[in-house]
Amino acid sequence: MPKPEDGIKIVAQNKKAAHEYFIEDRFEAGLALMGSEIKSIRAGRVQLREAYVRAENGQVFLLNAHIATYDPASRQNHEPLRPRRLLMHKREIAKLTEKVQQKGYTIVPLKMYLTKGRAKIEIALAKGKKLYDKRDAIAKRDSQREIERALKERR
C-alpha cells in the first residue's frame, strides 16, 4: 500500500510478521490517538514487534504496541502500551471478525506510517506458519541470494 515516494513517512515496521505468518489480505486503518501519542509517533518512537490486533463488539483495537512517552508532555502524557482503537469501515471490520473466527487466522500490524499528517497503520489478515514453512522460506531466500551472487560475479 504505502510507498515512500507518495509523501508517506514509514515510522515503524513489523518485519517479523512476514516470517511468522502467511499474509493474505491487507487493510489500512486510522488510529484514535492522544496528542502526546501523535507527537511521539512523528518523532519515530514506535515499536510494533509484539503488537497484535483484536476485533470485539464491532470495533478493532491495536494492543501491545509501544508508543514511547513524549517527554515535553509531562503530566498529560499517555500510557505507552494502552489499547488504541483503529478506525475502519464496518464492512472491513465484519470481514476481519468473520475470518478471525475461522481456525488459524489472526490480525497482525505490518507497518505504521504518516500520510498528510495523519497516523495510519497497515494491518493484515494472516495465517500462522509452521516451523517447516519457516525453514523452507529461509532455504529459498538463501538459494536466491546464492544465485544473485553467482550472476553478479559473472558480469
C-alpha positions as CSV (number, residue, x, y, z in Angstrom):
1,M,0.0,0.0,0.0
2,P,2.2,2.9,1.2
3,K,5.2,3.9,-0.9
4,P,7.8,6.4,0.3
5,E,7.5,8.5,-2.9
6,D,3.8,9.2,-2.2
7,G,4.7,11.7,0.6
8,I,4.4,8.9,3.2
9,K,6.8,8.5,6.1
10,I,7.1,5.0,7.4
11,V,7.5,5.2,11.2
12,A,7.7,1.5,12.2
13,Q,7.6,-1.9,10.5
14,N,6.9,-5.3,11.8
15,K,9.4,-7.4,9.8
16,K,8.9,-10.4,12.0
17,A,5.3,-10.7,10.8
18,A,6.3,-11.8,7.3
19,H,8.5,-14.5,8.8
20,E,5.9,-15.7,11.3
21,Y,2.7,-15.6,9.1
22,F,1.3,-16.1,5.6
23,I,0.0,-12.6,4.8
24,E,-3.4,-12.8,3.0
25,D,-5.4,-9.5,3.0
26,R,-4.1,-6.1,3.8
27,F,-6.1,-3.2,5.3
28,E,-5.3,0.4,6.1
29,A,-6.7,1.8,9.3
30,G,-6.6,5.1,11.1
31,L,-5.7,5.4,14.8
32,A,-7.6,7.2,17.6
33,L,-4.7,8.8,19.4
34,M,-4.0,11.3,22.2
35,G,-2.0,14.5,21.4
36,S,1.2,13.2,23.1
37,E,1.0,9.9,21.1
38,I,0.9,11.6,17.7
39,K,3.9,13.7,18.7
40,S,5.8,10.6,19.8
41,I,4.9,8.9,16.5
42,R,6.1,11.8,14.5
43,A,9.4,11.5,16.4
44,G,9.5,7.8,15.3
45,R,9.4,6.4,18.8
46,V,7.1,3.4,18.0
47,Q,7.6,-0.4,18.3
48,L,5.2,-2.9,16.7
49,R,7.3,-6.1,17.3
50,E,5.0,-7.5,20.0
51,A,1.8,-5.8,18.8
52,Y,-1.4,-7.6,17.7
53,V,-5.0,-6.6,16.7
54,R,-8.2,-7.8,18.3
55,A,-11.7,-7.3,17.0
56,E,-14.5,-7.2,19.6
57,N,-18.0,-5.7,19.8
58,G,-17.9,-4.2,16.3
59,Q,-14.6,-2.4,17.0
60,V,-10.9,-3.1,16.3
61,F,-8.1,-2.4,18.8
62,L,-4.4,-2.3,18.5
63,L,-2.9,-4.0,21.6
64,N,0.6,-4.1,23.0
65,A,2.0,-1.5,20.5
66,H,4.6,0.5,22.3
67,I,4.4,4.3,21.6
68,A,7.0,5.9,23.9
69,T,6.0,8.7,26.2
70,Y,6.5,12.2,24.9
71,D,8.9,14.0,27.4
72,P,7.6,17.6,27.0
73,A,4.0,16.5,27.7
74,S,4.9,15.6,31.4
75,R,1.6,15.3,33.2
76,Q,-0.7,15.0,30.2
77,N,1.3,12.0,28.9
78,H,-0.1,8.7,27.7
79,E,0.4,5.1,28.8
80,P,2.9,3.6,26.4
81,L,1.1,0.2,26.0
82,R,-2.5,1.3,26.2
83,P,-5.1,-0.2,23.8
84,R,-5.7,2.0,20.8
85,R,-8.9,1.9,18.7
86,L,-8.5,1.5,15.0
87,L,-10.7,3.5,12.6
88,M,-12.1,1.3,9.8
89,H,-15.3,0.8,7.8
90,K,-17.9,-1.5,9.3
91,R,-17.7,-3.8,6.2
92,E,-14.0,-4.2,6.7
93,I,-14.4,-4.9,10.5
94,A,-17.1,-7.5,9.7
95,K,-14.8,-9.2,7.2
96,L,-12.0,-9.3,9.7
97,T,-14.1,-10.7,12.5
98,E,-15.6,-13.4,10.2
99,K,-12.2,-14.6,9.1
100,V,-10.7,-14.5,12.6
101,Q,-13.4,-16.8,13.9
102,Q,-12.2,-19.4,11.4
103,K,-9.4,-21.6,12.6
104,G,-5.8,-20.3,12.3
105,Y,-6.4,-16.7,11.3
106,T,-5.2,-13.7,13.1
107,I,-4.7,-10.0,12.5
108,V,-1.2,-8.5,12.7
109,P,0.1,-5.0,12.3
110,L,2.6,-4.7,9.5
111,K,3.6,-1.0,9.5
112,M,2.8,2.4,10.9
113,Y,3.2,5.4,8.7
114,L,2.3,9.1,8.4
115,T,0.4,10.4,5.4
116,K,-0.8,14.0,5.2
117,G,-0.1,14.5,8.9
118,R,-2.2,11.6,10.0
119,A,-1.0,8.3,11.5
120,K,-2.2,5.2,9.7
121,I,-1.5,1.5,10.3
122,E,-1.4,-1.3,7.8
123,I,-2.8,-4.5,9.2
124,A,-3.1,-7.9,7.6
125,L,-5.2,-10.9,7.9
126,A,-2.7,-13.7,8.4
127,K,-2.4,-17.4,9.0
128,G,0.4,-18.7,11.2
129,K,3.3,-20.6,9.6
130,K,4.5,-23.9,10.9
131,L,8.2,-24.4,11.7
132,Y,8.8,-26.3,8.4
133,D,7.3,-23.5,6.4
134,K,9.7,-21.0,8.1
135,R,12.7,-23.3,7.3
136,D,11.5,-23.6,3.7
137,A,11.3,-19.8,3.4
138,I,14.8,-19.4,4.8
139,A,16.2,-22.0,2.4
140,K,14.5,-20.4,-0.6
141,R,15.9,-17.0,0.4
142,D,19.4,-18.3,0.9
143,S,19.4,-20.1,-2.5
144,Q,18.0,-17.0,-4.2
145,R,20.8,-15.0,-2.6
146,E,23.4,-17.5,-3.9
147,I,22.0,-17.3,-7.4
148,E,22.1,-13.4,-7.3
149,R,25.7,-13.6,-6.1
150,A,26.8,-16.0,-8.8
151,L,25.1,-13.8,-11.5
152,K,26.9,-10.8,-10.1
153,E,30.3,-12.5,-10.3
154,R,29.8,-13.4,-14.0
155,R,29.3,-9.8,-15.0
